[in-house]
Structures are given as structure tokens and as C-alpha cells.
Amino acid sequence: MKYQRSSQLFIEAEKVIPGGVNSPVRAFKYVGGTPIFVKEAKGAYLYDEDGNKLIDYINSWGPMILGHAYEPVVNAVIEKAKKGTSFGMPTALETEIAQLAVSMVPGIDKIRFVNSGTEACMSAIRLARGYTKRDKIIKFAGCYHGHSDSFLIQAGSGALTFGEPNSPGVTEGTAKDTLLAVYNDIDNVKGLIEANPNTIAAIIIEPVAGNMGCIPPKNDFLQALRDLCTANGILLIFDEVMTGFRLAKGGAQELYNIQADIVTFGKVIGGGLPVGAFAARAEIMNYLAPIGPVYQAGTLSGNPLAMAAGLAMLQSINQDADLFARLEQKTAYLEKGMAQKLTENKIDFTINRVGSMISVHFAKDEVVDLKSAAKGDNDTFKKFFHGLLEEGIYIAPSAYETWFITDALTYDDLDFTIEAVGKVAGRL
């Protein structure tokens, strides 16, 4: 495939946009080469500025669960735009989507809409601190909760030390209140709690990690976290920006039958438009202004276009009784086919999958946390990425990002992908 137009567009973009992109992973720094500039998309396919057609396995990092340009969402946005795009005032639509979301997700009474997953997680942490009157939080190495200062923290020199900023601009004062834990290691979490008694407001986690590749929680890990939080007066926050409304109607809480104290959403809930949300039981949510002391606001929160798109998406998901079974079957079919091709070509690999989230790790050992994910063969991944791109398959340009399956994929698409994996594996 040729990418002359994308290359030229990237050169022009670099002159006026830092790095030529508005989000770093798009720059292809990890895999090398020139980023693909998309012109349009429909269903399971991307069409770039050079006229190439690609089968899409990132789906805007999750929200296109029913495919690009999904007609009910597009129509809802068009009709709403004709009546105004932003008011900064309440609309009945906000209540309608809130009622639907609360009915679909277990354990929440109230929800507040914001503009991104980052904003949702940032607000959830502030709410947890205000509610518990404690300052510290625990997050897990490899879990990404947006680019708010509290979350851009790497490990310190010891298992129980405070984190250190891993981005300039994040102060040491902020970093000292973030403790870093090891995903799937409950003893590590216990140690942090014991070393910081009565000071931890919340533990925030991706219940299925998607930002070190797809990594499922071990069998009892989430329940053990729930028990620890309950015993120590700590709020458990599920970051369901990726998993919410994707792994089940009620997200990971429903899938694993674990109830978090606060849940954050993004991606699917806006049908692809910029939107996020955080939700909890009433006693916690009532700590928010204007009825409580914890301040959070936004002119574009509850934006009518995003709310119209989100309502159309959630209605479609809620009314489709077979959706999650189809997604499970399609993703399992892809997993089996890829595993067969990689095995035939004697490639060391591990495939992790939960529902319609899946990752190929080029490591022969089990991948359960950031350390084991980092043992993957990155050179092989880069060749794999570019090989698939040449075959017309677009996966995340990083070994540390999950793939997202859309229901718009046909079995012909999946067979084409499996055959492409076989061709690429044969050249690795």
C-alpha cells in the first residue's frame, strides 16, 4: 500500500501541531513509519487519504462497538444539531440518558456527564477524596486513567514508596499522594494499605486492563480488592472507560459480579463523540456541587450532540439481547484463528482476551501485569504491525494497547484477518 498523501499531511501537521498529532500514540513513534490519516469510515472499515481500505481493530479506542457511522447515532446527531449545538443549560435529554445508564449499570443511583474519560477519572478521584476526607490514592502500574496529574506516576525505589512523576509538569507534591501497586498482586496492595493506614481515599483500577495490552484480572483479584476496600474505609473506583457497556450492559461490574463504589465511563457512552461520565450510589454523588461541597463543572458537560449520540448508542445496546454473545463469538473465533497461525509458524506468543477486548503479546509466558507485558518482543510486534498494515489490517500502533472488536465485522473479515496473520507470521 502507498501512503504518499498521509506522509505529506503529516509533514504539514508537524509544522503547526506538536509532533503532528493531537494524541501521542497516533504519531507511530512506537512502531516507526508515518501515521495513517483517515478520510472516512463506515462499519468495520477505515478509508485513508490515499484511498486504502483497512479493517479496523481499534475502533476509535473502543466506542465503535456497533461500527463506524452507525446510522441511529448519525441520525440522532444530525437532528439534534439542527436545533442547536450547545446551550450551557439543562436539557431533558440529559435526564433521559442518565435514567437509561442507571438502569443498565448495577450499583449506581446517580451519574454526572463530563467531556472525556480523563475528566471522569479526575473528577472521581476528587469526589472520593472529598467523601472520605483522605488524600492518597492507589493506582496500578500499567493502568491508564487519563493524563490528569495524579495518574501520571511511575514506581518509586521500593514497593512501599511514594510514586515519582513520569511527566515534566507533574509536581512532587502531587506525586506523593499517589501510591503505585502491581496489577493482579493483592499482597502488594495489602502492603501499601498497611504502610499508609487511614490515609487512602480510593483505589482506582481498570477492571480489565487495556493500556498494557489486554490483561484480565486473576480469578479472585477484584473480589479481594473489594474486600480490602470495605475493611479499610477505602472507595473502590472502576475505570470502565474501556469496559463500560462493552463487556456487558453493566460493564465489568456485571461481568464479574463485583460492585465498585464509583464507576467512570467514556468511549461507548457517547457513541464516539467527546463524552465521559462518573457514577455512584446517591450518598456519594450527593457530595457533588451544587448540593454538596465537592466542586465539578463544565460548560460542555451534557452537550446535546454528545447526549443524543450516547442515547442512541445505549438504546441500541440495551435493545439487542444477542449483542454481547455475538461479540464474544466473533472475538473467540479471531483468537482461535490467530493462535493457530502463530503456532504453525513457531512464533512465541500469548493471547489475552476478555469479551471483545483482545491482545497478542509476543511473549511465551503468561502476561498478568506491566512487568510481564514489558517482556514481550517489541521488534516482532513492530514487524507484525507493519505487516498487517500492508495486508489491509489496522491494529493499535503499540504493543501496550488492546484491540477492540466491533459487531460490524463479518466472518469474512475475520477470516481475511486470520489469513493475513498467517502471511505475516510466515515472514517474521
PAZA-971005 format. One line per field, with one value per residue (C-alpha): residue number from 1; residue in one letter; x, y, z. Coordinates in nm, 4 decimals. Layout:
pos <- NUM; ... .
code <- a; ... .
px <- X; ... .
py <- Y; ... .
pz <- Z; ... .
% end
This chain:
pos <- 1; 2; 3; 4; 5; 6; 7; 8; 9; 10; 11; 12; 13; 14; 15; 16; 17; 18; 19; 20; 21; 22; 23; 24; 25; 26; 27; 28; 29; 30; 31; 32; 33; 34; 35; 36; 37; 38; 39; 40; 41; 42; 43; 44; 45; 46; 47; 48; 49; 50; 51; 52; 53; 54; 55; 56; 57; 58; 59; 60; 61; 62; 63; 64; 65; 66; 67; 68; 69; 70; 71; 72; 73; 74; 75; 76; 77; 78; 79; 80; 81; 82; 83; 84; 85; 86; 87; 88; 89; 90; 91; 92; 93; 94; 95; 96; 97; 98; 99; 100; 101; 102; 103; 104; 105; 106; 107; 108; 109; 110; 111; 112; 113; 114; 115; 116; 117; 118; 119; 120; 121; 122; 123; 124; 125; 126; 127; 128; 129; 130; 131; 132; 133; 134; 135; 136; 137; 138; 139; 140; 141; 142; 143; 144; 145; 146; 147; 148; 149; 150; 151; 152; 153; 154; 155; 156; 157; 158; 159; 160; 161; 162; 163; 164; 165; 166; 167; 168; 169; 170; 171; 172; 173; 174; 175; 176; 177; 178; 179; 180; 181; 182; 183; 184; 185; 186; 187; 188; 189; 190; 191; 192; 193; 194; 195; 196; 197; 198; 199; 200; 201; 202; 203; 204; 205; 206; 207; 208; 209; 210; 211; 212; 213; 214; 215; 216; 217; 218; 219; 220; 221; 222; 223; 224; 225; 226; 227; 228; 229; 230; 231; 232; 233; 234; 235; 236; 237; 238; 239; 240; 241; 242; 243; 244; 245; 246; 247; 248; 249; 250; 251; 252; 253; 254; 255; 256; 257; 258; 259; 260; 261; 262; 263; 264; 265; 266; 267; 268; 269; 270; 271; 272; 273; 274; 275; 276; 277; 278; 279; 280; 281; 282; 283; 284; 285; 286; 287; 288; 289; 290; 291; 292; 293; 294; 295; 296; 297; 298; 299; 300; 301; 302; 303; 304; 305; 306; 307; 308; 309; 310; 311; 312; 313; 314; 315; 316; 317; 318; 319; 320; 321; 322; 323; 324; 325; 326; 327; 328; 329; 330; 331; 332; 333; 334; 335; 336; 337; 338; 339; 340; 341; 342; 343; 344; 345; 346; 347; 348; 349; 350; 351; 352; 353; 354; 355; 356; 357; 358; 359; 360; 361; 362; 363; 364; 365; 366; 367; 368; 369; 370; 371; 372; 373; 374; 375; 376; 377; 378; 379; 380; 381; 382; 383; 384; 385; 386; 387; 388; 389; 390; 391; 392; 393; 394; 395; 396; 397; 398; 399; 400; 401; 402; 403; 404; 405; 406; 407; 408; 409; 410; 411; 412; 413; 414; 415; 416; 417; 418; 419; 420; 421; 422; 423; 424; 425; 426; 427; 428 .
code <- m; k; y; q; r; s; s; q; l; f; i; e; a; e; k; v; i; p; g; g; v; n; s; p; v; r; a; f; k; y; v; g; g; t; p; i; f; v; k; e; a; k; g; a; y; l; y; d; e; d; g; n; k; l; i; d; y; i; n; s; w; g; p; m; i; l; g; h; a; y; e; p; v; v; n; a; v; i; e; k; a; k; k; g; t; s; f; g; m; p; t; a; l; e; t; e; i; a; q; l; a; v; s; m; v; p; g; i; d; k; i; r; f; v; n; s; g; t; e; a; c; m; s; a; i; r; l; a; r; g; y; t; k; r; d; k; i; i; k; f; a; g; c; y; h; g; h; s; d; s; f; l; i; q; a; g; s; g; a; l; t; f; g; e; p; n; s; p; g; v; t; e; g; t; a; k; d; t; l; l; a; v; y; n; d; i; d; n; v; k; g; l; i; e; a; n; p; n; t; i; a; a; i; i; i; e; p; v; a; g; n; m; g; c; i; p; p; k; n; d; f; l; q; a; l; r; d; l; c; t; a; n; g; i; l; l; i; f; d; e; v; m; t; g; f; r; l; a; k; g; g; a; q; e; l; y; n; i; q; a; d; i; v; t; f; g; k; v; i; g; g; g; l; p; v; g; a; f; a; a; r; a; e; i; m; n; y; l; a; p; i; g; p; v; y; q; a; g; t; l; s; g; n; p; l; a; m; a; a; g; l; a; m; l; q; s; i; n; q; d; a; d; l; f; a; r; l; e; q; k; t; a; y; l; e; k; g; m; a; q; k; l; t; e; n; k; i; d; f; t; i; n; r; v; g; s; m; i; s; v; h; f; a; k; d; e; v; v; d; l; k; s; a; a; k; g; d; n; d; t; f; k; k; f; f; h; g; l; l; e; e; g; i; y; i; a; p; s; a; y; e; t; w; f; i; t; d; a; l; t; y; d; d; l; d; f; t; i; e; a; v; g; k; v; a; g; r; l .
px <- 0.0000; 0.1100; 0.0751; 0.2011; -0.0919; -0.0665; 0.3073; 0.2518; -0.0280; 0.1954; 0.4714; 0.2198; 0.0730; 0.4147; 0.4533; 0.1524; 0.0711; 0.3274; 0.4549; 0.1977; -0.0741; -0.3216; -0.2639; 0.0874; 0.0168; -0.1081; 0.2414; 0.3656; 0.6733; 0.6486; 0.6266; 0.8034; 0.6807; 0.4239; 0.0825; -0.2230; -0.4562; -0.8161; -1.0609; -1.3758; -1.5011; -1.8046; -1.8918; -1.5730; -1.3607; -1.1353; -1.0661; -0.7488; -0.6423; -0.4559; -0.7670; -0.6646; -0.9305; -0.8377; -1.0191; -1.0252; -0.9337; -0.9060; -1.2472; -1.1593; -1.0134; -1.3402; -1.6592; -1.7460; -1.8863; -2.1596; -1.9386; -1.8359; -2.1052; -2.3704; -2.6923; -2.9035; -2.6170; -2.5508; -2.9196; -2.9539; -2.6602; -2.7871; -3.1350; -3.0034; -2.7528; -3.0385; -3.1775; -2.8531; -2.5146; -2.4550; -2.6620; -2.4808; -2.8249; -3.0113; -3.1922; -3.4434; -3.2092; -2.9532; -3.2074; -3.3209; -2.9738; -2.8960; -3.2064; -3.1106; -2.7496; -2.8549; -3.0990; -2.8280; -2.5405; -2.5589; -2.4975; -2.5347; -2.8109; -2.6827; -2.4498; -2.2803; -2.1702; -1.8396; -1.6378; -1.3760; -1.2552; -0.9706; -1.2163; -1.4337; -1.1440; -1.0073; -1.3494; -1.3988; -1.0739; -1.1681; -1.5077; -1.3504; -1.1105; -1.3890; -1.6176; -1.3553; -1.1604; -0.8391; -0.5670; -0.3882; -0.4916; -0.3642; -0.3331; -0.1785; 0.1328; 0.0258; -0.3303; -0.4066; -0.6748; -0.6122; -0.3492; -0.4538; -0.1516; -0.2468; -0.2323; 0.0998; 0.3067; 0.5701; 0.7157; 0.9494; 1.2602; 1.0759; 0.7463; 0.6027; 0.7486; 0.5623; 0.5458; 0.7506; 0.6246; 0.6934; 0.5995; 0.7513; 0.4886; 0.3660; 0.4827; 0.6378; 0.3634; 0.1023; 0.3046; 0.3404; -0.0314; -0.0318; 0.0802; 0.1678; 0.0584; 0.1202; -0.1777; -0.3073; -0.0924; -0.3224; -0.0387; 0.1290; -0.1913; -0.2227; 0.1312; 0.0535; -0.2570; -0.0715; 0.2084; -0.0385; -0.3146; -0.6287; -0.4867; -0.6034; -0.9200; -0.9550; -0.8144; -0.8671; -0.8299; -0.9133; -1.1093; -0.9795; -0.6562; -0.6385; -0.3371; -0.0644; -0.2394; -0.5461; -0.4808; -0.7674; -0.7912; -0.6977; -0.9831; -1.0311; -0.8315; -1.1247; -1.3184; -1.0104; -0.9794; -1.3463; -1.2981; -0.9856; -1.1601; -1.4635; -1.2483; -1.0384; -1.2934; -1.1443; -1.3591; -1.3122; -1.3200; -1.3670; -1.2373; -1.4790; -1.3912; -1.2984; -1.5050; -1.8294; -2.1182; -1.8671; -1.8102; -2.1759; -2.4660; -2.3495; -1.9809; -1.7182; -1.9276; -2.1923; -1.9416; -1.7512; -2.0374; -1.8266; -1.9764; -1.7459; -1.8168; -1.7585; -1.7552; -1.6167; -1.7281; -1.6304; -1.5917; -1.9141; -2.1392; -2.1020; -2.1384; -1.7990; -1.8453; -1.6397; -1.8093; -1.7377; -1.9265; -1.8839; -2.1471; -2.2042; -2.4707; -2.6631; -2.4843; -2.1526; -2.2840; -2.4682; -2.1281; -2.1052; -2.1922; -2.4468; -2.5840; -2.2500; -1.9065; -1.7050; -1.6873; -1.7004; -1.8320; -1.8104; -1.9856; -1.9926; -2.0885; -2.4134; -2.3610; -2.6737; -2.4838; -2.2922; -2.6050; -2.8021; -2.5254; -2.4876; -2.8596; -2.8902; -2.5920; -2.7110; -3.0638; -2.9247; -2.7098; -2.9925; -3.2381; -3.0029; -3.0277; -2.7724; -2.5062; -2.2612; -2.2937; -2.2118; -1.9124; -1.7889; -1.8236; -1.6524; -1.3605; -1.3171; -1.3169; -1.0445; -0.8419; -0.8536; -0.7600; -0.4693; -0.3362; -0.3367; -0.1457; 0.1128; 0.1645; 0.2070; 0.4824; 0.6562; 0.6099; 0.6290; 0.3044; 0.0332; -0.3170; -0.5207; -0.8909; -1.1986; -1.5161; -1.4454; -1.1091; -0.8071; -0.4278; -0.1430; 0.1638; 0.4845; 0.5902; 0.5665; 0.4950; 0.1664; 0.1071; -0.0538; 0.0891; 0.3087; 0.6346; 0.5318; 0.3814; 0.7138; 0.8911; 0.7228; 0.9359; 0.8825; 1.0776; 0.8481; 0.5449; 0.6656; 0.7122; 0.3731; 0.2049; 0.3521; 0.2972; -0.0722; -0.0955; 0.0365; -0.2314; -0.5065; -0.5440; -0.5176; -0.4330; -0.3164; 0.0303; 0.1578; 0.2085; 0.0598; -0.2896; -0.5784; -0.7659; -1.1410; -1.3781; -1.6847; -2.0076; -1.9833; -1.7058; -1.8228; -1.6802; -1.5335; -1.3469; -1.2267; -1.1142; -0.9299; -0.7596; -0.6611; -0.5129; -0.3240; -0.1836; -0.0647; 0.1104; 0.2779; 0.3777; 0.5427; 0.7690; 0.8571 .
py <- 0.0000; 0.3564; 0.6394; 0.9406; 1.1620; 1.0633; 1.1356; 1.4816; 1.5560; 1.4511; 1.6873; 1.9723; 1.8777; 1.8789; 2.2473; 2.3552; 2.0663; 1.9327; 1.6070; 1.6359; 1.4761; 1.5686; 1.2473; 1.0930; 0.7286; 0.8413; 0.9509; 0.5908; 0.6633; 0.3168; 0.1262; 0.3666; 0.4949; 0.7558; 0.7745; 0.6998; 0.9939; 0.8781; 1.0345; 0.8460; 0.5239; 0.3003; -0.0173; -0.2147; -0.0240; 0.2800; 0.4657; 0.6746; 0.9818; 0.7632; 0.5611; 0.2484; 0.0387; -0.1044; -0.3414; -0.1527; -0.3198; -0.0088; 0.1430; 0.4856; 0.3034; 0.1339; 0.3327; 0.2000; -0.1197; -0.1216; 0.0104; 0.3441; 0.5852; 0.3745; 0.5059; 0.5632; 0.7618; 0.9649; 1.0468; 1.1465; 1.3872; 1.5414; 1.6012; 1.7438; 1.9717; 2.1317; 2.2536; 2.3908; 2.2503; 2.3866; 2.5714; 2.5610; 2.4952; 2.1786; 1.9676; 1.6853; 1.4680; 1.4602; 1.3115; 1.0577; 0.9156; 0.9289; 0.7228; 0.4662; 0.4399; 0.3992; 0.1250; -0.0663; -0.0472; -0.2207; -0.0323; 0.3268; 0.5733; 0.8917; 0.9821; 1.3028; 1.3592; 1.5225; 1.5552; 1.2793; 0.9726; 1.1768; 1.4259; 1.1462; 0.9796; 1.3117; 1.4018; 1.0588; 1.0933; 1.4398; 1.3099; 1.0141; 1.2427; 1.4791; 1.1992; 1.0125; 1.3222; 1.1401; 1.2408; 0.9374; 0.7057; 0.3727; 0.3126; 0.0198; 0.0259; -0.0043; 0.1161; 0.4447; 0.6774; 0.9781; 1.2488; 1.4187; 1.4869; 1.2315; 0.9474; 1.0194; 0.8432; 0.5695; 0.3400; 0.4654; 0.2857; 0.0396; -0.1442; 0.0779; 0.4122; 0.7046; 0.7318; 0.9739; 1.1897; 1.0434; 1.3576; 1.7036; 1.9361; 1.6893; 1.8125; 1.6007; 1.7298; 1.5690; 1.2517; 1.1914; 1.1231; 0.8526; 0.5043; 0.2556; -0.1071; -0.4177; -0.5378; -0.8823; -0.8809; -0.8474; -0.8850; -0.5804; -0.3808; -0.5012; -0.3832; -0.0351; -0.0104; -0.1312; 0.1193; 0.4074; 0.3465; 0.5617; 0.7891; 0.6203; 0.7612; 0.5319; 0.2505; 0.3096; 0.0268; -0.0792; -0.3954; -0.5387; -0.3626; -0.2267; 0.0003; -0.2603; -0.4722; -0.6615; -0.8132; -0.9819; -0.9777; -1.3078; -1.5169; -1.3544; -1.0328; -0.7925; -0.9524; -0.9319; -0.5614; -0.5117; -0.6801; -0.4765; -0.1510; -0.2360; -0.3345; -0.0176; 0.2522; 0.2960; 0.3649; 0.1256; 0.3025; 0.1017; 0.2867; 0.1469; 0.3953; 0.0938; -0.1842; 0.0010; -0.1054; -0.3149; -0.6291; -0.6403; -0.3976; -0.3281; -0.3456; -0.5242; -0.4887; -0.7097; -0.9448; -1.0169; -0.9539; -0.7020; -0.3698; -0.0687; 0.2468; 0.4840; 0.3955; 0.6060; 0.5858; 0.7198; 0.5722; 0.3813; 0.6059; 0.8892; 0.6882; 0.8197; 1.1845; 1.3517; 1.2469; 1.0774; 1.0207; 0.9112; 0.7472; 0.6076; 0.5479; 0.8552; 0.9151; 0.9579; 1.1524; 1.3926; 1.5241; 1.6995; 2.0664; 2.2187; 2.0042; 1.9045; 2.0567; 1.8871; 2.1164; 1.9925; 2.1806; 2.2163; 2.4297; 2.1419; 1.8742; 1.7194; 1.8690; 1.7944; 1.6393; 1.4016; 1.3176; 1.2450; 1.0192; 0.8439; 0.7867; 0.6340; 0.4072; 0.2915; 0.2310; 0.0125; -0.1834; -0.2192; -0.3466; -0.6004; -0.9123; -1.1051; -0.8344; -0.9499; -1.3148; -1.2202; -1.0127; -1.2980; -1.5484; -1.3279; -1.2425; -1.6059; -1.7056; -1.4481; -1.5629; -1.9273; -1.8494; -1.6220; -1.8678; -2.1424; -1.9326; -1.8120; -2.1649; -2.3052; -2.0521; -2.1254; -1.7730; -1.7221; -1.5538; -1.5171; -1.4009; -1.2359; -1.1817; -1.0739; -1.0444; -0.8139; -0.6916; -0.8885; -0.8542; -1.0514; -1.0388; -1.1699; -1.3430; -1.7144; -1.6676; -1.5581; -1.1802; -1.0653; -0.7190; -0.4434; -0.6252; -0.9386; -0.7332; -0.5496; -0.8807; -0.9057; -0.8914; -0.5355; -0.5789; -0.8643; -0.6530; -0.3697; -0.6102; -0.7636; -0.4220; -0.3088; -0.6498; -0.6406; -0.2822; -0.3926; -0.6621; -0.4059; -0.4623; -0.1744; -0.2631; -0.0343; 0.1094; -0.0039; -0.3398; -0.1878; -0.1231; -0.3649; -0.4301; -0.3634; -0.5780; -0.4249; -0.6093; -0.4693; -0.7211; -1.0123; -1.3624; -1.2941; -1.0010; -1.2269; -1.4963; -1.2331; -1.1130; -1.4641; -1.5345; -1.2037; -1.3000; -1.6276; -1.4471; -1.2004; -1.4694; -1.6597; -1.3598; -1.2853 .
pz <- 0.0000; -0.0653; 0.1842; -0.0105; 0.0867; 0.4559; 0.4512; 0.3074; 0.5521; 0.8411; 0.7254; 0.7138; 1.0519; 1.2216; 1.1341; 1.3393; 1.5785; 1.8319; 1.6870; 1.4121; 1.6249; 1.8968; 2.0947; 2.1159; 2.0232; 1.6814; 1.5810; 1.5268; 1.7407; 1.8934; 1.5647; 1.3300; 0.9980; 0.9031; 1.0729; 0.8621; 0.8009; 0.7893; 0.5459; 0.6435; 0.7981; 0.7700; 0.9551; 1.0225; 0.7700; 0.7542; 0.4310; 0.4373; 0.2424; -0.0097; -0.0890; 0.1033; 0.2758; 0.6161; 0.8526; 1.1820; 1.5120; 1.7316; 1.6565; 1.7985; 2.1008; 2.1825; 2.1224; 1.7770; 1.9224; 1.6548; 1.3753; 1.2306; 1.1133; 1.2854; 1.1350; 1.4511; 1.6075; 1.2932; 1.2523; 1.6177; 1.5903; 1.2658; 1.4030; 1.7294; 1.5524; 1.3589; 1.6921; 1.8341; 1.9265; 2.2778; 2.5349; 2.8691; 3.0182; 3.1263; 2.8686; 2.9086; 2.7022; 2.9835; 3.2220; 2.9627; 2.9020; 3.2756; 3.3539; 3.0899; 3.2081; 3.5723; 3.4710; 3.2815; 3.5315; 3.8708; 4.1938; 4.0729; 4.1606; 4.0001; 3.7149; 3.6045; 3.2449; 3.1569; 2.8358; 2.8427; 3.0248; 3.1696; 3.3167; 3.4525; 3.6353; 3.7620; 3.8998; 4.0553; 4.2487; 4.3722; 4.4806; 4.6618; 4.8468; 4.9430; 5.0590; 5.2655; 5.3765; 5.2872; 5.0395; 4.8994; 4.6185; 4.4903; 4.1180; 3.9316; 3.7168; 3.3545; 3.4088; 3.2353; 3.3684; 3.1502; 3.1698; 3.4925; 3.7158; 3.9819; 3.7303; 3.5560; 3.8188; 3.7906; 4.0555; 4.3250; 4.4513; 4.6711; 4.6818; 4.9521; 4.8499; 4.7038; 4.3281; 4.1233; 3.8375; 3.4945; 3.3051; 3.3460; 3.4846; 3.7465; 4.0852; 4.3579; 4.5870; 4.3631; 4.3190; 4.6928; 4.7215; 4.4526; 4.5558; 4.2825; 4.3060; 4.0945; 3.8925; 3.9948; 4.3122; 4.6136; 4.8650; 4.7146; 4.7646; 5.1229; 5.1908; 5.0628; 5.2783; 5.5889; 5.5272; 5.4901; 5.7463; 5.7336; 5.4616; 5.1394; 4.9851; 4.6865; 4.4800; 4.1085; 3.8590; 3.5072; 3.5978; 3.2712; 3.1854; 2.8326; 2.8420; 2.8760; 2.6203; 2.7334; 3.0768; 3.2643; 3.6425; 3.8023; 3.9377; 4.2785; 4.2413; 4.2036; 4.4895; 4.7118; 4.6255; 4.7097; 5.0463; 5.1259; 5.0428; 5.2524; 5.5504; 5.5363; 5.4507; 5.1016; 4.7946; 4.5028; 4.1664; 3.8487; 3.5448; 3.2886; 3.0163; 2.8007; 2.9557; 3.0277; 2.8021; 2.6036; 2.8109; 2.9189; 2.9508; 3.3038; 3.2138; 3.4217; 3.7369; 3.5794; 3.4140; 3.7366; 3.9813; 4.1751; 4.2823; 4.2826; 4.4824; 4.1894; 3.8202; 3.5353; 3.1730; 2.8332; 2.4840; 2.4168; 2.6273; 2.3751; 2.0573; 1.9502; 2.0464; 2.3229; 2.6445; 2.9748; 3.2988; 3.6575; 3.8732; 4.2210; 4.4793; 4.5911; 4.9222; 4.7371; 4.4378; 4.6685; 4.7801; 4.4426; 4.3945; 4.3860; 4.6710; 4.8204; 4.8867; 4.6078; 4.3066; 3.9477; 3.6454; 3.2691; 3.0082; 2.7591; 3.0130; 2.8907; 2.5450; 2.3380; 2.0454; 2.2728; 2.4698; 2.1512; 2.0211; 2.3567; 2.3987; 2.0513; 2.1237; 2.4667; 2.3370; 2.0592; 2.3038; 2.5560; 2.2979; 2.1367; 2.3502; 2.1448; 2.1022; 2.3660; 2.2664; 1.9049; 2.0135; 2.2328; 1.9482; 1.6910; 1.9181; 2.0249; 1.6563; 1.5853; 1.8870; 1.7806; 1.4213; 1.5094; 1.7667; 1.5070; 1.2523; 1.5035; 1.6371; 1.2857; 1.2260; 1.5577; 1.6969; 2.0744; 2.1766; 2.4394; 2.3515; 2.6262; 2.5755; 2.7697; 2.5646; 2.2696; 2.4017; 2.2797; 2.2542; 2.1024; 2.3280; 2.1699; 2.4897; 2.5652; 2.9366; 3.0938; 3.0796; 3.4058; 3.4787; 3.3376; 3.4134; 3.2254; 2.9414; 2.9049; 2.8392; 2.5010; 2.1869; 2.0689; 1.7465; 1.6499; 1.7307; 1.5081; 1.2168; 1.2922; 1.2942; 0.9633; 0.8076; 0.8926; 0.7691; 0.4310; 0.4251; 0.4944; 0.8707; 1.1190; 1.4799; 1.7595; 1.6822; 2.0220; 2.1888; 2.5043; 2.3693; 2.3478; 2.0242; 2.0202; 1.8162; 1.6533; 1.5787; 1.2256; 1.1500; 0.9369; 0.9499; 0.6061; 0.7655; 1.0448; 0.8007; 0.5964; 0.9139; 1.0214; 0.6776; 0.6949; 1.0356; 0.8812; 0.5947; 0.8281; 1.0775; 0.7942; 0.7334; 1.0967 .
% end
